[in-house]
């Protein structure tokens, strides 16, 4: 099991919250890459505990968590869907 430190979750949230003066996201590319690392870890068979005992064991659980926490990502950042480097 991989346990995400509390500070890392706060870092992800901060990346999501960063916007320019017009309200456009400025750090979502970095956020997406960090989220992909979590997803890849799950795909390789790891269980990832993200916070408050939430454990992600499948890609479906990961996407449910990610879409719930970072709601605008799907609509606001093209590289979130596809473009998986």
C-alpha positions in Angstrom: 0.0 0.0 0.0 1.2 3.5 -0.8 0.1 6.2 1.6 0.0 9.7 0.2 1.3 12.2 2.7 -1.2 14.9 3.8 1.1 17.5 2.4 0.9 16.0 -1.1 -2.8 16.1 -1.2 -2.7 19.8 -0.1 -0.2 20.4 -2.9 -2.5 18.8 -5.5 -5.4 21.0 -4.2 -3.2 24.1 -4.4 -2.3 23.3 -8.1 -6.0 22.9 -8.9 -6.8 26.2 -7.2 -4.2 28.3 -8.9 -5.8 30.7 -11.4 -4.7 33.8 -13.3 -6.5 37.1 -13.1 -9.0 36.0 -15.6 -9.8 32.8 -13.6 -8.0 30.4 -16.0 -6.0 27.6 -14.4 -2.2 28.0 -14.5 -0.9 24.7 -13.0 -3.3 22.1 -14.2 -0.7 20.5 -16.5 1.4 19.8 -13.4 -1.7 18.5 -11.5 -2.6 16.2 -14.4 0.9 14.7 -14.4 0.8 14.1 -10.7 -2.6 12.5 -10.9 -1.4 10.3 -13.8 1.4 9.0 -11.5 -1.2 8.0 -9.0 -3.3 6.2 -11.6 -0.3 4.4 -13.0 0.6 3.2 -9.6 -2.9 1.8 -9.2 -2.7 0.2 -12.6 0.5 -1.6 -11.6 -1.4 -3.2 -8.7 -0.8 -0.8 -5.8 -3.4 0.4 -3.4 -3.1 4.1 -2.8 -4.5 5.7 0.4 -5.1 9.4 -0.3 -6.8 10.8 2.8 -9.1 10.0 5.7 -8.7 6.3 5.0 -9.8 6.6 1.3 -8.1 3.7 -0.5 -8.0 3.6 -4.3 -7.7 0.1 -5.5 -8.9 0.3 -9.1 -8.8 2.8 -12.0 -12.5 3.3 -11.6 -12.1 4.2 -7.9 -9.3 6.6 -8.9 -11.4 8.4 -11.5 -14.4 8.6 -9.2 -12.2 10.2 -6.6 -10.4 12.5 -9.0 -13.5 13.7 -10.7 -15.2 14.3 -7.4 -12.2 16.3 -6.0 -11.2 18.2 -9.1 -14.6 18.7 -10.8 -13.5 21.2 -13.5 -10.6 19.2 -14.8 -12.5 17.2 -17.3 -14.0 20.3 -18.9 -11.2 22.7 -18.4 -8.0 20.9 -19.4 -7.8 18.9 -22.6 -4.8 16.9 -21.6 -6.7 15.3 -18.7 -8.6 13.1 -21.1 -6.2 11.5 -23.6 -2.7 12.8 -24.3 -1.3 10.3 -21.8 2.4 10.6 -22.2 
